[in-house]
Amino acid sequence: MLRGLTTVSFWADDVIAARDWYADVLGIEPYFQRPEEGPPAYIEFRIGASGLEKMRQLCLIFFR
């Protein structure tokens, strides 16, 4: 039985636009971005519980 999602990956032609849109909609900044300088190729948002409850956390990941 499916109990939920923990990771959702998206591919975007414009990772910067995707990052900015999700940051605005979710009201949070990305948790992780690589490279740190220059145009990002990988962005990660973490939504939900943290610490000992990481299993309830949802990661949204964007690739270029």
Stockholm file with secondary structure:
# STOCKHOLM 1.0

chainA/1-64         MLRGLTTVSFWADDVIAARDWYADVLGIEPYFQRPEEGPPAYIEFRIGASGLEKMRQLCLIFFR
#=GR chainA/1-64 SS CCCCCSEEEEECSCHHHHHHHHHHHHTSCCSEEESSSSSCSEEEEEEECCGGGGGGEEEEEEEC
#=GC SS_cons        CCCCCSEEEEECSCHHHHHHHHHHHHTSCCSEEESSSSSCSEEEEEEECCGGGGGGEEEEEEEC
//
